[in-house]
């Protein structure tokens, strides 16, 4: 009978599954803030572009931090032990 995934594996999957959503959210939030400020200050399109660039930087930083966390979790995991041979060919 196969064992199910352990808690550490589920945590890793959860962290990795949020990368795309968090990246897009940072881009949209940065661009949206810049777009709103452009409307308020009449500086179109400069603050939109700046907001997009800042959102991109925040998204990349979030991906790097998540990947470092996952890598640290995986490094601390003990190596998998193969099953003992059953003695039959």
Secondary structure as GFF3:
##gff-version 3
##sequence-region A 1 89
A	DSSP	alpha_helix	7	17	.	.	.	ID=ss1
A	DSSP	alpha_helix	19	41	.	.	.	ID=ss2
A	DSSP	alpha_helix	46	76	.	.	.	ID=ss3
###
